Amino acid sequence: MRLPALVILLAAITTVSACAELKDAGRQIGETTKEVTTDIGHATRDTTRAIGHASRDAVNSVKNDLSED
């Protein structure tokens, strides 16, 4: 009776340890994904803002050129 109980106990300890490792790996993946998506979002925002400002400046330049005539 002692040997099967010991085997079950070892299997349970191994399973709990594996679950903790999987949980930690999942947390790391989640945090990394969050950081990457945040960086992508910020880069997209900055690029869109730069394009918008350049477009505005180009339109204003054309308006100023046309009004000088």
Secondary structure, DSSP 8 states (H G I E B T S, - for coil): -HHHHHHHHHHHHHHHHHHHHHHHHHHHHHHHHHHHHHHHHHHHHHHHHHHHHHHHHHHHHHHHHHHH-
